[in-house]
């Protein structure tokens, strides 16, 4: 298949072509990176735009169950849903379970849904190295909503916010002390906090947890990109579906307000600039991985260890070598 054929098939909504394209952009081989860049240039002209929803939560909170129930609700409304689920990679072996398709069995059989698990490969922020490009391909393929599931809550979760239009924090019902376990930084970037498992015996605890977080959110300074009342805390049940429709309506209302006020376009522009800067940083780091650069680094490191040269001078000389 030629690159033109691949881009045409993506634009026509071919899910196999989309999967093949994501495999291409995830490759680190230089010839594949060049082909991926050309492919992204071709599909970028389509001008298609999805609602990008970043989703995070502590392990065991029910992210996969929530995404399946939420995704099925959206497909029933006639929307096309793409799920980019990032699995944690082993720092020792680099291996990844990639089990999200098995955990979302019903959604994976839905013709209007596309699920792509990718290993994080220890990349910070709980997202894969090429998640931004995968989002772009999903938009080109005509998906209306792109859900980005991360590996969990951490200090680098802002990476997810920098590639999504709405950031959702999913939490489980708990006692009064669980509020201490969620970092303030994550609270400040969340647009919606959804307390899952609000059904059966856990429903009263879920309502109390929602009230606790709603109170905490009121103490935060209102952000300029938010209308009155946001960010919000709501209760949902992925098992029964209760609250999912309200959560979707709140997301749509927030996106509509931000579009009308100009915040949506400004956020997308800022995200593109951030993506550019990150690509430059990663490109520079990649130059350190060549055999020549590694040998030079080892040589300078030996000189530093022997006291023959200071670390500052060694670093300056190494950077001069990289600058060519």
N, C-alpha and C positions, 0 to 999 in steps of 0.2 A: 504493500500500500504506500503510495506517495504521500508526501507531506500535505499537498493540496487536497488529496482525497481524504486524509485524516481530518483536516480542518473542516471540510465540507460535511463530512459525516457527523462531526461534533455539532456543527451548527444546525444539522437536521434532527438532533436529539438522539443519535445513536449511542446507546449506553455502552456497548462494547468498544466503540471508538473512544468514548470518554475514559473508560478504564485503561485502555491502551495508552492514551495520552498522559494520564496521571502517572503510569509506570515510567513513561519517558521522562517526565519532568522530575521524578524522584531519583533518576539515575545520576550518579556523580561523574560518569565518563565524559570527558571534554566534548567529544563529537555529539553526544546526546544532549549536553547542555546547550550547544549551538542550535541543534534541531528544535529543542524545547523553546528557546528564545524566538525562533522564527515562527513556530506554531502559535505562540502567545500573541505575536504581532498580527498574525492573520485573523485570529478569532476576536481580537480586541475591537476591531472595527464594527462588530455587530451591535455594539452599544446596548447590550442587554444587561439588566440589573435585577438582582434578587435581594431579598431581605436576608442579611447575614446575621445569624443568631449564635453567639458564643455561649456555651453551657459548661459550667464547672460545678464541682461538688465533691465532698469527701467520699472516699471509697465506701461502698455499701449503701449509699443514699438512694440508689435506684435510678441512676442516670440513663442506663440502657432501656429500662422499662418505661421511664418517662418519655424518652425519645421515640420509642416504638408507638406508644399510645398517642402522643402528640402528633407524630408523623402520620399515623393512620387517620386521625381526625382531619388533618389538613388535606390529605389525598381524597378523603370523602367529600371535601368541599371543592374538588376539582383542581387542586393545586399540585404542582410537581415539587417533590421534596428530595434534596440531596443531603446525605449525612456523611460528614468526614469525621470518622471516629479514630482518635489517636490512642494507640495502646502504648503502655510504658515499655521501653526496651531495657534489657539487662545491661548494666554498666560493665559487667564482666564479659559476657558472651555476645552482647549486641542483639540477642534473640528477643522476639516479641510474640505474645500469645495470639494476637489478632483474632480474638473470639467474638467481636461485636456482631458479625453476621449470624452467628449461631444464637446469640442472645436476643437478636431482633428477627426471629424467624418469620413472623407474620409480615413485618414491614418489608423484609427482603424479597418476599413473593409478590409485593405490590408493584404492578407495572409502572406506576407514576412515581416510584421511589428508587433511589440509587444510594447504596451504602458502600463506602470505601474505607476500610480500616487501614491505617498506616502506622508504622513504628515511629516513636518519637526520637529514637537513636540518641537519647540523653540530651536532646535539644531543650534549652530552657524555655519555660513558659508552658510546658505540657503540650506543645504542638510540634508537628513534624516540620522538618526544615523547609519543605515546599508546600505547606498548607495554603499559603496565600495564592500560589499559582493554581492549585487544585480548585480553590474557590472561584477563581477567574474562569477556569474551564467549565465548571458547573454552571456558572451564569451564562456562558456562551452556548451551552447545550440547552438552555431554555428553562432551567429550574427556577421556580418562584421563591423558594425558601432554601437556604443552605444552613444546616445545623452543624456547628463545629464543636464536637465533644472533646474535652481535654482530659488529661490523665488525673487531675485532682487539683486541690487548692494549694497554692504556693505563692511565694513572693513575686515570682515572674509571671503571674497570671495577667499582668497588663499586656503581655504579648498578644493574648487572645482578644483583648479589648481593642487593640490596634488593627485588627483585621475584621471586626464585626460591627454591625450597626446597633445591635442590642446585646448586652452582656447579662446573662441570667445566672444567678447563684442558686443552686438547688441544695436544700438542707433537709435533715430529718428531724422529727419531733424529739425533744430531749428535755432534761431538767433545766433549772434556772442558770446553771453555770456554763451551758454550752455557748453562750454569747461571748465568753472570754476566749473561746478557741478559734474564733474567726478574726483574722487580722483586719485592722481598721482600713488598710489600703484596699483590700478586696471589697469591703463595704462601700468605699468611696467610688469605686468604678462600676459597681453593680447597678443595673437599671431596674431589675426586678429580682426580688428574693422570693423563691417559691419553696414553701415548706411542704415536702412530699409526705406520702403515707397518711394523709388526713382522712382516714376511714377506720371503721370499727372502733376497737378500744383505744387506738392511738389518736382519734379525732380530737378529744379534749386537750391532749398534750400538744397537738399540732396547732390548735387555736391559741394556746398560751404562748407557744414559741413564736407564732406569727406576731402576736401582740408585743412580745419582747423586742423583736427586730423592727417592727414598725416604730416603736418608741425610740430605738437607737437611731433609726434613719432620720427621725425628726431633729435629732441633735446635730446632724451633719449640716454643713453649709450648703445651701441650694446652688446647684451648678447652672451656669447660663444656658446649657443645652437641654435643660429639663423644664417642662411645664409645671404648673402648680400641682402638687401631690406626688411628684416623682422624686426619687425612686420609691417604689412601693413594695410591700411584703404581702403575699397572698398564700392561701393554702390550696394544695392540689392533691389529687389522688391518681397516680398513674394506673393503679389497679382497677378503679371504678370509672375513671374518666372525669370525675367531679372536679370542677375548677379549671379544666384545660381550656374550655371555650372562653372563659373570662380572661385567662392569662393571654390567650391569643388576641383578644380584643384590646387588651391593654398594650400589647406590643404594637399592634396596628395603629392605635391611637397615638402612641409615642412617635412612631416613624412618620405618620402624617403630620404631626405638629412640627417635628424637626425639618421635614421637607418644606413646609410652608414658611418657616422662620429662617431658612437658609442654613441651618446647622447640619443637615444631612449631607449636602454637597461639600460643605467646609470640612466635615469629618472625613469624607472619602478622599478629599484632596490631601489632607494631613496624613492619612494612612498611606497614600501613594508616595509621599515624600519620605515617610518612615521606612517604607519598603525599599525605596531606592538607597537610602543611607545604610540599611542593613545589608543589602546586596554588596555594596562597596566594602563594608567591613568584612563580610564573609569571603569576598574575593581576595582581599589582602591576606586574610588568615590562610586561605588555600595556597597562596604562594609560599608560605612557610613549610608546606608539606612536600615540596619537591625534593628530590634527592640532593640537589645542590644546596638548597637552603638548609636542609637538615644537617648536612655536613658542616656548613658554615656556622650554624648555631652551636654544634658540638665543639667546634674549634674555639669559638669565642668563649663558650662555657668553661672549657679547660683552662683558658688563659685567666678568666675571672677567678676560678677556684685556686689557681696558683698565685694569685695576687699580682700577676703581670700587667693587668689592666683593670680599670674600675668598671663596674656594671654599667654606669652611665655612658662611658665612652664606647664600651662594647655594643651597647644597644644602638647608639648613634651610628656606628659603623655597619651594623647589621641592617638597619633601616636604609642606610645609603646604598647598600648592595641591592636591597629590594627595589629601591627607586630606580635602579638601572643606571 
